[in-house]
Amino acid sequence: MTVDSALRSPMNYSPSDKDVKALKFIEEMTRNVDFVQKKVIREILSRNSETEYLKRYGLKGFTDRRTFKTKVPVVTYDDLKPEIQRIANGDRSMILSSHPITEFLTSSGTSAGERKLMPTIDEDMDRRQLLYSLLMPVMNLYVPGLDKGKALYFLFVKSESKTPGGLPARPVLTSYYKSEQFKRRPYDPYNVYTSPNEAILCPDSSQSMYSQMLCGLLMRHEVLRLGAVFASGLLRAIGFLQTNWKELANDISTGTLSSRISDPAIKESMSKILTKPDQELADFITSVCCQDKWEGVITKIWPNTKYLDVIVTGAMAQYIPMLEYYSGGLPMACTMYASSESYFGINLKPICKPSEVSYTIMPNMAYFEFLPHEVATEASELVELADVEIGKEYELVITTYAGLNRYRVGDILQVTAFYNSAPQFKFVRRKNVLLSIESDKTDEAELQGAVEKASMLLREQGTRVIEYTSYAETKTIPGHYVIYWELLMKDQTNPPSNEVMAQCCLEMEESLNSVYRQSRVADKSIGPLEIRVVKNGTFEELMDYAISRGASINQYKVPRCVSFTPIMELLDSRVVSTHFSPALPQWSPERRR
Ligand code: AMP
């Protein structure tokens, strides 16, 4: 894809001036990667030269990459925590950034069970906006006519809090949807949403979902693309339709809004959309949904949908089969790769197979370095964006305008190709993530801690958890964590009661990180945790199986998370009892520490 080739597109596509400008920008960025990176680091280091952090490392006003790399260490969030905490507590001195930190973006990555706080400055919003502005011009190269209809996107805000020093702390998308840039975005025929802002901005996720779904149904013929940020969100929307279609059809047939909507702003905006009864549409929705046959439901209800706009790379790949089932195999477009720390890049071929998705990092967003992954040692040299090699895996390290310096993001990327001089990356995985349903990321240490805590409840009875493993069950909506336990009981004839086991489930949930608990409590995007108790000897069988497939007996370790079908089948065939968490764990927007 180049501007030239776009203009000579076989679709006879003649891009608008705006698209030409965006495509030219992409060309310029991808042709001059190293030059732009040099400029970015120079800008960051010169504007932040007086910050406490850079002064500490004796940068003395140097703005070149070599000095920066020799003097400033590569860090993780925990290394920066003291500085972050001071800013959160209200210290306004130039600690990390010369520009005032205006808010914290709460990452779905956690540290000590709480969301990480990522500093951001006012102008970062423009950088994010710039990346968004590139998406449709690229999409228009592949899918014509997207200005002739609307996008049904399920977008949500999440709860936010304030740090002790008074700075807002909220997820990056919540910050974006609440921004003036989003709320007052100028009319753009390529970005017309079925959902009114009022529905997107409603903090009650159930009212928000209901009204967004209702709008989508009312405008079903206009919908040309359908999506949510992540695959899990789109599946939740389908699940919502499955349980609420009668009420939605009733609203359509009567032309009145359900009493479950109490938000005045939504009521006001819906009064302009749901203006009269439409029995024909209500009958249609009923005829599709009442059969309880959900295969291809998306294309039945929204017949003009050209693709699903949804991220299905990384942890979200587990949802591809379900999305294929519901959409009858519509293409799934993964358009961008971003995080709370910084937005990174875009997919220049958005209509490709999920397994072929590669993201092109835009060199103007931040300064990027790459830690070779397979051979990483203390002495490993970090590689420049322009110098990464095809086929190799790297961990992403970034330096941002807001004051993260050589920060390890924790994502492992593999270089697949170059576009001009810009490398393109496949998202391989997030480091240290065992279980993930939605934005939650549970690592091995957290799971271990949760099992240990919960198993204390069995102690009185003399029962111990001798082995465990886990599984992200995503075939149900919402998905949930399944933990397999093998127990050693003092008295085999007296296993722990269902009540005690259910309490163990809840205790595990209480021990998991705040993103997990928020998803359970506020977003309802994760279902109750399940413990499946397996027969004694099951984990030995698991080991026998692994060894029969070539694992070394000396090095065998029990996998703490499983997804391989034969292993799942083995475990499930040995289950003696199943137990679910009976209640919601504790969660509040306030941080615990
Ligand atoms: P957060 O800090 O909560 O915004 O989460 C950002 C993280 O989400 C990234 O560091 C990635 O691990 C993951 N992520 C974001 N975009 C993508 C994508 N397109 N494909 C796979 N994973 C992604």
Residues whose N, C-alpha, C, O or C-beta is under 5 A from the ligand:
A	BS01	AMP	T106 S107 S108 G109 I311 T313 G314 M336 Y337 A338 S339 S340 D411 F427 R430
